[in-house]
Amino acid sequence: MAAPPTSPIDLRGKYALVTGGSRGIGRAICKRLAQNGARVCFNYLRNREAAAEAVKEIAAVGPEPLEIRANVADEEHLANLFAGIKKEFGQLDILVSNAALGVLKPVTQLREKDWRWTMDINARALVPLARGAIELMGGRGGSIIAVSSLGATHAIPFYGAVGASKAALESLVRHLAIENAAQGVRVNTVSGGAVDTDALKFFPNREEILADSLKRTPAGRLVTPEDMADAVLFLCSDLARMIHGQTLIVDGGCSIVA
């Protein structure tokens, strides 16, 4: 039997899929959902060691997770992912589309394959993910949450392809929301400010991004993976039952500073 939740939000009896859940923000989301009673499945692509560490951390705070190796940009991989979830869980109540990759170059230096790869993983993958999740929700309703970033609406050096993919992601969320609200499926976005994760290490201007974000953030600190996870937890709960097609910005006020 699942342990009592660590907050007033009770997700016991719920099943969740978090893509890219082996590290960073994805792992924090997995742990927060598990802490509140949900049984979590996450996928990983290459880093088996990180996946094993994530399993241990998630199991230490909640139900034993299910981990499946899968590339969210590959339809065959996604079919196997959902087949594994159906076999193990029998249903799905929550989808968090968090997996993201991208090429960090000035826009004029992007090759066609850079553009397609970034868009496939960060935006297009949400469509088959949502389709598979809604099928496993079986008419009971549920919550779909996409993880975005301020690059969807703000120009950031080297972030052109990723920013465009995140903007497309947020647009897809709004369309999915109106198409599925009548079925009781809520579709929303959580958009984060600068979060110091492994992914940020690939930015050639990482230190500049962190220093500038900290300087501009009224809250006086950078966003953490746990801050993002708390926002996801809220949107998964019944407290968010009338929130559809929205982008919840978690940035300590950074984006409202002129």
PALUMGU-67534 format. One record per residue: x, y, z of N, C-alpha, C, O in turn. Coordinates in steps of 0.05 Angstrom, whole numbers, padded with zeros to 5 digits, always signed. Atoms other than C-alpha are relative to their C-alpha. Layout:
% residues N
XYZXYZXYZXYZ;...
This chain:
% residues 258
+00017-00024+00000+00000+00000+00000+00018+00025+00000+00037+00026+00015;-00016-00024+00003+00026+00069-00019+00000+00015+00027-00020+00016+00041;-00002-00016-00024+00051+00113+00038-00017+00025-00003-00023+00034-00025;+00015-00025+00002+00010+00175+00056+00015+00022-00014+00040+00022-00012;-00014-00021+00015+00026+00235+00012+00014+00020+00018+00007+00022+00042;-00015-00019-00015+00074+00288+00035-00012+00028-00001-00001+00047+00011;+00014-00026+00001+00026+00345+00019-00030-00006+00000-00038-00029-00002;+00029+00005+00001-00050+00354+00019-00009-00012-00027-00032-00021-00029;+00007+00012+00026-00049+00330-00054+00005-00030+00001+00027-00039+00005;-00001+00029-00002-00064+00256-00055-00003-00013-00028-00024-00012-00040;+00000+00013+00027-00045+00218-00119+00000-00030+00002+00006-00044-00017;+00000+00029-00002-00051+00148-00091-00021-00012-00018-00043-00002-00020;+00017+00012+00020-00082+00102-00143+00002+00012-00027-00012+00004-00046;-00005-00013+00026-00057+00147-00199+00025-00011-00013+00044-00019+00001;-00023+00010+00015-00008+00126-00253+00010+00022-00019-00006+00035-00033;-00012-00023+00015+00040+00175-00287+00022-00009-00018+00038-00027-00011;-00023+00003+00017+00088+00176-00345+00014+00027-00001+00002+00047-00008;-00017-00024+00002+00145+00227-00342+00022-00006-00020+00039-00023-00015;-00021+00005+00019+00188+00229-00404+00025+00015+00008+00024+00037+00019;-00025-00012-00008+00261+00244-00394+00002+00002+00031+00011+00022+00041;+00001-00002-00029+00253+00227-00320+00024-00010+00015+00023-00012+00040;-00023+00012-00014+00322+00200-00305+00018+00021+00013+00034+00015+00030;-00018-00021-00010+00355+00267-00291-00014+00027+00002-00036+00031-00008;+00009-00028+00000+00345+00341-00274-00029+00004+00008-00039-00007+00028;+00028-00007-00005+00275+00369-00276-00018-00025-00001-00036-00028+00016;+00016+00024+00003+00246+00302-00299+00001-00018+00025-00019-00028+00035;-00003+00017-00024+00274+00264-00239-00014+00013+00024-00027+00000+00040;+00014-00014-00022+00249+00318-00191-00030-00003-00002-00044-00006+00019;+00029+00004+00004+00179+00311-00221-00008-00028+00008-00028-00032+00022;+00006+00028-00008+00181+00236-00214-00001-00003+00030-00020-00016+00041;-00002+00003-00029+00201+00241-00141-00024+00014+00013-00035+00003+00032;+00023-00014-00013+00147+00293-00125-00026-00015-00004-00042-00016+00014;+00025+00016+00005+00092+00252-00158-00001-00025+00018-00021-00032+00029;-00002+00025-00016+00116+00189-00122-00004+00007+00030-00017-00009+00044;+00003-00008-00028+00120+00226-00055-00029+00003+00007-00037+00000+00030;+00028-00004-00005+00047+00241-00063-00018-00023-00009-00042-00020-00012;+00015+00025+00003+00027+00170-00079-00002-00012-00028-00011-00034-00030;+00003+00010+00028+00030+00163-00155+00021-00022-00006+00043-00021+00004;-00019+00019+00011+00062+00103-00188+00010+00011-00027-00006+00018-00044;-00012-00015+00022+00110+00132-00239+00015-00019-00019+00029-00038-00010;-00017+00012+00020+00139+00107-00304+00016+00023-00013+00005+00044-00018;-00016-00020+00014+00196+00145-00336+00016-00014-00022+00023-00038-00019;-00018+00011+00021+00236+00135-00400+00027+00013+00002+00030+00035+00012;-00027-00011+00003+00309+00146-00412+00010-00009-00028-00001-00028-00039;-00010+00006+00027+00349+00144-00477+00027-00014+00001+00030-00036-00011;-00027+00011+00001+00423+00130-00464+00012-00006+00027+00025-00027+00030;-00015+00002-00025+00446+00139-00392-00013-00020+00019-00030-00013+00035;+00011+00021-00017+00430+00073-00358+00006+00004+00029-00010-00002+00047;-00008-00005-00027+00468+00093-00296-00018+00020+00013-00026+00017+00036;+00018-00021-00011+00427+00156-00286-00028-00012+00004-00041-00005+00024;+00027+00012-00004+00363+00115-00296-00001-00018+00025-00020-00017+00040;-00001+00017-00024+00385+00065-00242+00000+00017+00025-00013+00010+00045;+00000-00018-00024+00399+00122-00194-00027+00012+00004-00036+00015+00027;+00027-00012-00003+00331+00153-00209-00019-00020+00012-00035-00013+00029;+00017+00020-00012+00297+00087-00194+00003-00002+00030-00017-00003+00044;-00005+00002-00029+00330+00084-00126-00012+00024+00015-00024+00021+00036;+00010-00024-00013+00313+00156-00109-00030+00001+00001-00042+00009+00021;+00029-00001+00001+00241+00150-00131-00012-00021+00019-00031-00015+00034;+00010+00022-00017+00230+00083-00095+00004+00007+00030-00011-00003+00047;-00005-00007-00028+00258+00114-00031-00021+00019+00011-00024+00021+00036;+00020-00019-00010+00202+00165-00028-00029-00008-00007-00048+00005+00002;+00027+00007+00009+00143+00129-00060-00001-00028-00012+00018-00043-00008;+00002+00026+00013+00119+00069-00100+00023-00006-00019+00034+00013-00031;-00021+00009+00019+00169+00029-00141-00006+00010-00028-00028+00004-00038;+00006-00010+00027+00176+00063-00209+00005-00021-00022+00018-00041-00017;-00005+00017+00024+00176+00031-00278+00018+00017-00018+00011+00040-00024;-00018-00015+00019+00234+00052-00324+00002-00016-00026+00006-00040-00025;+00000+00013+00026+00234+00038-00398+00018+00017-00019+00015+00042-00020;-00017-00014+00019+00287+00056-00450-00016+00006-00025-00028-00012-00037;+00015-00007+00023+00254+00095-00506+00008+00028-00010+00014+00045+00006;-00004-00026+00013+00266+00152-00555-00027+00011-00007-00042+00000-00023;+00027-00011+00004+00204+00197-00554-00004+00010-00028-00027+00015-00036;+00003-00009+00027+00218+00219-00625-00004-00023-00020-00007-00019-00044;+00003+00024+00017+00212+00147-00651-00027-00013+00006-00032-00022+00029;+00028+00011-00004+00140+00122-00661+00000-00029+00010-00016-00037+00026;-00002+00028-00009+00161+00049-00653+00008-00002+00029-00003-00018+00044;-00008-00001-00028+00195+00065-00587-00024+00008+00017-00028-00004+00039;+00023-00008-00015+00133+00101-00564-00021-00022+00003-00034-00025+00024;+00019+00022-00001+00089+00042-00582+00008-00020+00021-00008-00030+00036;-00011+00019-00020+00134-00003-00539-00003+00012+00028-00009-00002+00047;+00002-00014-00026+00133+00049-00483-00029-00003+00011-00033-00010+00034;+00028+00001-00009+00057+00051-00480-00009-00029+00004-00026-00035+00022;+00007+00028-00004+00052-00025-00487+00010-00009+00027-00003-00024+00041;-00011+00006-00026+00097-00031-00426-00016+00011+00023-00020-00002+00043;+00017-00013-00020+00055+00018-00387-00027-00015+00003-00036-00020+00025;+00025+00014-00001-00009-00018-00406+00002-00027+00014-00015-00035+00030;-00005+00026-00012+00020-00085-00385+00004+00002+00030-00007-00014+00046;-00008-00002-00028+00047-00060-00318-00022+00015+00016-00028+00007+00039;+00019-00017-00014-00004-00006-00299-00029-00005-00007-00047-00004+00010;+00027+00004+00009-00065-00021-00341-00015+00026-00007-00036+00025-00019;+00012-00026+00005-00081+00053-00345+00021+00022+00003+00043+00017+00010;-00017-00023-00005-00052+00123-00343-00018+00023+00007-00040+00027-00003;+00016-00023-00009-00076+00186-00308+00015+00026-00004+00002+00047-00006;-00017-00024+00003-00018+00235-00317+00022-00005-00020+00035-00026-00020;-00023-00001+00019+00030+00250-00374+00015+00026+00004+00003+00047+00003;-00017-00024-00001+00088+00298-00364+00020-00003-00023+00038-00019-00021;-00018+00001+00023+00123+00311-00430+00023+00019+00006+00022+00043+00002;-00023-00016-00010+00191+00334-00404+00025-00004-00017+00042+00013-00018;-00025+00006+00016+00243+00301-00450+00005+00022-00020-00013+00030-00035;-00007-00021+00018+00280+00354-00489+00030-00001-00007+00047-00007+00010;-00027-00003+00010+00342+00361-00531+00001+00022-00021-00021+00031-00028;+00000-00020+00021+00366+00410-00582+00028+00009-00007+00047+00005+00008;-00026-00010+00009+00422+00442-00621+00002+00029+00007-00016+00045+00001;-00004-00028-00009+00450+00506-00591+00019+00014-00019+00044+00012-00017;-00015-00015+00021+00473+00549-00650-00015+00025-00007-00040+00027-00003;+00014-00023+00012+00457+00617-00680-00018-00011-00022-00012-00031-00035;+00020+00010+00019+00396+00609-00725+00011-00004-00028+00005-00024-00041;-00010+00002+00027+00434+00622-00789+00021-00022-00003+00028-00028-00026;-00019+00023+00001+00483+00565-00772-00014-00027+00002+00000-00048+00002;+00015+00025-00003+00428+00513-00763-00001-00016-00026-00007-00004-00047;+00004+00018+00023+00429+00454-00811-00028-00011+00000-00041-00010+00021;+00027+00011+00002+00365+00422-00835-00004-00022+00021-00025-00023+00034;+00003+00022-00020+00378+00360-00791+00000+00010+00028-00013-00002+00045;+00001-00012-00027+00391+00405-00730-00029+00008+00006-00039+00003+00028;+00027-00010-00003+00323+00437-00740-00020-00023+00004-00036-00022+00022;+00019+00022-00001+00285+00372-00752+00003-00016+00026-00017-00023+00039;-00006+00015-00025+00318+00336-00693-00011+00014+00024-00024+00002+00041;+00010-00016-00022+00302+00392-00645-00030+00001+00001-00042-00002+00022;+00029-00002+00001+00230+00400-00668-00013-00027+00006-00034-00028+00019;+00011+00027-00004+00218+00325-00668-00002-00007+00030-00023-00016+00039;-00001+00008-00028+00239+00314-00596-00016+00019+00018-00031+00011+00035;+00011-00020-00018+00214+00379-00565-00029+00007-00005-00044+00015+00013;+00027-00008+00007+00149+00391-00602-00017-00022-00011-00038-00030+00000;+00016+00020+00014+00125+00337-00650-00007-00024+00018-00028-00035+00016;+00004+00023-00017+00133+00282-00598-00024+00002+00018-00036-00018+00027;+00024-00003-00017+00077+00312-00556-00025-00012-00012-00043-00021+00002;+00024+00010+00013+00026+00291-00608-00005-00030+00005-00026-00037+00015;+00004+00029-00006+00036+00215-00605+00000-00006+00030-00013-00025+00039;+00001+00004-00029+00050+00220-00530-00028+00005+00011-00039-00011+00026;+00028-00006-00009-00017+00254-00518-00020-00020-00010-00038-00028+00005;+00018+00020+00011-00052+00205-00564+00001-00026+00016-00020-00037+00023;-00003+00025-00015-00024+00145-00527-00010+00003+00029-00022-00015+00040;+00009-00004-00028-00037+00175-00458-00030+00002+00002-00042-00010+00020;+00029-00002-00001-00109+00194-00473-00014-00027-00004-00034-00032+00008;+00011+00027+00004-00122+00124-00498+00000-00016+00026-00019-00030+00033;-00002+00015-00025-00097+00095-00432-00016+00014+00023-00020+00001+00043;+00017-00013-00020-00138+00147-00393-00028-00012-00002-00044-00010+00017;+00025+00016+00003-00198+00108-00421-00025+00015+00007-00044+00003+00017;+00024-00015-00005-00249+00164-00415-00004+00009+00029-00024+00022+00036;+00002-00008-00028-00235+00175-00340+00010+00028+00004+00006+00040+00026;-00013-00026-00003-00200+00241-00353+00028-00003+00011+00037-00025+00017;-00027+00001-00010-00131+00260-00331+00014+00027-00006+00001+00046-00013;-00015-00025+00003-00076+00312-00336+00024-00005-00018+00039-00024-00014;-00024+00000+00017-00024+00325-00391+00014+00026+00004+00002+00048+00003;-00015-00024-00005+00031+00374-00376+00026-00001-00017+00040-00021-00016;-00024-00002+00016+00086+00396-00423+00019+00020+00014+00011+00040+00025;-00020-00018-00013+00151+00427-00396+00013+00017-00021+00024+00007-00041;-00010-00020+00019+00172+00490-00432+00021+00017+00014+00030+00011+00036;-00020-00019-00011+00220+00548-00420-00006+00028-00010-00021+00031-00029;+00004-00027+00009+00222+00623-00426+00010+00006-00028+00002+00026-00040;-00010-00003+00027+00258+00614-00492-00023-00002-00021-00018+00005-00044;+00023+00001+00019+00189+00602-00523-00010+00028-00006-00021+00032-00028;+00011-00027+00004+00173+00676-00515+00022+00021+00001+00017+00045-00005;-00022-00018-00003+00241+00708-00502+00024-00009-00018+00030-00032-00020;-00023+00006+00016+00302+00712-00548+00024-00004+00018+00032+00013+00033;-00023+00007-00016+00362+00677-00517+00022-00008-00019+00017-00024-00038;-00022+00008+00018+00430+00671-00551+00004-00030-00003+00003-00045+00017;-00005+00028+00006+00442+00603-00585-00025-00017+00003-00023-00042-00001;+00024+00015-00008+00370+00582-00567-00021+00000-00022-00044-00007-00016;+00020-00004+00020+00335+00595-00633-00016-00025-00007-00041-00023-00007;+00014+00024+00007+00318+00524-00652-00016-00011+00024-00040-00018+00021;+00015+00010-00024+00299+00502-00581-00023+00019+00007-00044+00010+00014;+00021-00019-00006+00260+00566-00569-00023-00003-00018-00046-00002-00010;+00022+00004+00020+00220+00556-00633-00015-00026+00006-00040-00027+00004;+00013+00025-00006+00206+00484-00613-00017+00002+00025-00039-00010+00026;+00016-00004-00024+00182+00506-00545-00025+00017-00005-00046+00013+00007;+00023-00015+00008+00137+00558-00576-00021-00017-00014-00045-00015-00009;+00019+00019+00013+00107+00504-00620-00013-00018+00020-00037-00024+00018;+00011+00017-00021+00099+00460-00559-00023+00014+00015-00044+00002+00019;+00021-00014-00015+00059+00513-00522-00025+00004-00017-00047+00004-00007;+00023-00003+00018+00015+00524-00583-00015-00027-00002-00040-00027-00001;+00012+00026+00001+00002+00449-00588-00016-00005+00026-00038-00017+00025;+00014+00003-00026-00018+00449-00514-00027+00013-00001-00047+00002+00008;+00025-00014+00001-00071+00501-00526-00020-00015-00018-00044-00016-00011;+00019+00014+00018-00101+00462-00585-00009-00027+00012-00032-00034+00011;+00008+00025-00013-00099+00396-00547-00019+00005+00023-00037-00011+00028;+00018-00007-00022-00133+00430-00489-00029+00003-00009-00047-00008+00004;+00028-00004+00008-00194+00452-00527-00012-00025-00013-00036-00029-00012;+00010+00024+00013-00199+00386-00564-00007-00022+00020-00023-00039+00014;+00003+00022-00019-00198+00343-00501-00013+00008+00027-00016-00009+00044;+00012-00008-00026-00229+00385-00445-00026-00014+00006-00032-00020+00029;+00026+00013-00005-00297+00354-00455+00002-00028+00010-00016-00039+00022;-00005+00027-00010-00266+00286-00440+00011+00000+00028+00017-00021+00039;-00011-00002-00027-00241+00312-00373+00031-00001+00000+00043-00005+00021;-00029+00000+00002-00169+00315-00398+00010+00030+00000+00002+00045-00017;-00012-00027-00002-00132+00378-00376+00027+00000-00013+00044-00018-00007;-00026-00002+00013-00073+00399-00419+00012+00028+00005-00001+00048-00002;-00012-00025-00008-00026+00453-00393+00031-00001-00004+00042-00022-00009;-00029-00002+00002+00046+00477-00395+00012+00012+00025+00000+00030+00037;-00016-00013-00021+00097+00492-00340+00025+00010-00014+00040-00005-00026;-00023-00013+00013+00149+00541-00365+00019+00010+00022+00011+00025+00039;-00019-00008-00021+00212+00551-00324+00020+00021-00009+00027+00023-00032;-00022-00018+00005+00264+00605-00318+00026-00016-00001+00025-00041-00005;-00026+00014+00001+00338+00588-00317+00002-00020+00024+00001-00012+00047;-00003+00021-00020+00347+00522-00279+00028-00013-00005+00034-00022-00027;-00028+00010+00003+00419+00499-00266+00000-00030+00001+00006-00042+00022;-00001+00029+00002+00415+00427-00290+00022-00008-00019+00036+00010-00030;-00020+00009+00019+00461+00384-00332-00003+00011-00028+00016+00016-00042;+00005-00010+00027+00427+00409-00395+00012+00027-00004+00021+00033-00026;-00011-00027+00003+00451+00480-00382+00030+00000-00004+00041+00020-00014;-00029+00002+00003+00523+00456-00383+00008+00001-00030+00031+00007-00036;-00006+00000+00028+00518+00451-00459-00001+00028-00012+00007+00032-00035;+00001-00027+00010+00506+00526-00466+00027+00013+00001+00040+00013+00022;-00026-00013+00000+00569+00563-00487+00000+00025+00018+00022+00033+00027;+00003-00024-00016+00543+00623-00447-00014-00006+00027-00028+00010+00038;+00014+00009-00025+00520+00583-00385+00003+00020+00023-00017+00028+00035;-00005-00018-00023+00553+00628-00333-00014+00026-00003-00024+00038+00016;+00013-00025+00006+00526+00690-00366-00031-00002+00005-00043+00016+00016;+00029+00005-00003+00455+00661-00367-00007-00001+00029-00027+00012+00038;+00006+00003-00028+00457+00642-00294+00003+00027+00015-00014+00034+00032;-00005-00025-00014+00487+00708-00270-00022+00021-00007-00031+00035+00010;+00020-00019+00008+00438+00750-00311-00027-00007+00011-00042+00011+00019;+00026+00008-00010+00378+00709-00290-00002+00006+00030-00023+00016+00040;+00000-00005-00029+00397+00714-00216-00003+00030+00005-00018+00038+00023;+00001-00030-00003+00407+00790-00223-00028+00010-00005-00037+00029+00008;+00026-00010+00009+00339+00798-00257-00024-00012+00016-00047-00003+00012;+00022+00015-00013+00298+00752-00211-00007+00014+00027+00009+00014+00045;+00009-00013-00025+00258+00790-00157+00001-00018+00024+00006-00009+00046;+00001+00019-00023+00253+00727-00114+00028-00004+00012+00030-00015+00034;-00027+00000-00011+00329+00731-00105+00015-00026-00002+00036-00029+00009;-00014+00025+00005+00347+00660-00127-00009-00012-00026-00030-00004-00037;+00008+00014+00024+00345+00615-00187-00021-00021+00005-00024-00030+00028;+00020+00022-00001+00290+00565-00201+00014-00026+00003+00035-00031-00009;-00012+00027-00004+00305+00494-00178-00018-00021-00013-00042-00015-00019;+00017+00021+00011+00280+00428-00207-00024-00005+00018-00045-00012+00009;+00022+00005-00019+00238+00421-00144-00022+00021-00003-00046+00014+00001;+00020-00020+00006+00203+00487-00159-00018-00008-00024-00042-00005-00023;+00015+00009+00024+00183+00460-00227-00017-00024+00007-00040-00026-00002;+00015+00024-00008+00161+00394-00196-00025+00008+00017-00046-00005+00014;+00024-00009-00015+00115+00431-00147-00022+00011-00018-00045+00006-00013;+00020-00011+00019+00081+00467-00204-00014-00022-00015-00038-00021-00019;+00012+00024+00014+00071+00401-00241-00020-00014+00019-00042-00022+00011;+00018+00013-00019+00042+00370-00178-00026+00014+00003-00047+00002+00004;+00025-00016-00002-00008+00427-00171-00018-00005-00025-00042-00010-00022;+00017+00003+00024-00031+00420-00244-00011-00029-00003-00031-00033-00017;+00010+00028+00001-00039+00344-00234-00023-00003+00019-00038-00023+00017;+00019+00004-00021-00085+00355-00175-00028+00011-00007-00031+00025-00027;+00027-00010+00004-00160+00369-00170-00002+00030+00005-00021+00043-00003;+00000-00029-00004-00142+00440-00147+00002+00015-00027-00006+00038-00028;-00003-00013+00027-00127+00454-00221-00022-00010-00019-00018-00009-00043;+00021+00013+00017-00192+00423-00247-00011+00018-00021-00022+00008-00041;+00011-00018+00021-00213+00486-00285+00023+00015-00014+00018+00037-00025;-00022-00012+00015-00144+00503-00313+00006-00016-00025+00015-00039-00023;-00003+00013+00025-00140+00485-00386+00015+00018-00020+00008+00041-00023;-00013-00014+00021-00092+00506-00440+00017+00024+00008+00022+00042-00007;-00015-00023-00011-00051+00552-00396+00030-00006+00002+00038-00030+00004;-00029+00003-00005+00024+00564-00388+00006+00012+00027+00004+00037+00031;-00006-00009-00027+00044+00569-00315+00030+00005+00001+00047-00013-00002;-00028-00008+00001+00110+00608-00311+00011-00001+00028+00001+00011+00047;-00014+00003-00026+00157+00589-00254+00028+00012-00004+00046-00002-00013;-00025-00013+00005+00213+00639-00255+00008+00021+00021+00026+00037+00018;-00006-00019-00022+00212+00679-00190-00004+00029-00008+00006+00047+00005;+00006-00027+00010+00186+00739-00229+00019+00011-00020+00016+00034-00028;-00021-00010+00019+00245+00744-00277-00012+00011-00025-00003+00032-00035;+00011-00008+00026+00202+00750-00339-00017+00025+00000-00024+00035-00021;+00017-00024-00001+00161+00809-00314+00017+00025+00005+00007+00047+00006;-00017-00023-00004+00222+00853-00302+00007+00012-00027+00016-00001-00045;-00005-00015+00025+00230+00906-00356+00031+00001-00006+00039+00013-00026;
